[in-house]
Amino acid sequence: MTEQTCNRLMKTGMIGAILAAICCFTPVLVVFLGLVGLSTVVGYLDYVLIPALGVFVILAVYAVIKKRQLAYSNIPKEV
């Protein structure tokens, strides 16, 4: 795994977690769905958003761990 891949995974995890948290903990998505006419979906949002938040947080943590492993493997070893 390259550093560029780790950075992409970290960005995806962070952005996804922020968006899922905003939709979970604020009424932004509820108001939007009400305006669009999809207010019947509001009851099922918790079943989708909370697992999505967990997946994106796990993805960000995984990227940080892989980035650290990559950084430690590139350190030259003294002989």
Order of alpha helices (4+ residues) and beta strands (2+ residues): alpha-alpha-alpha
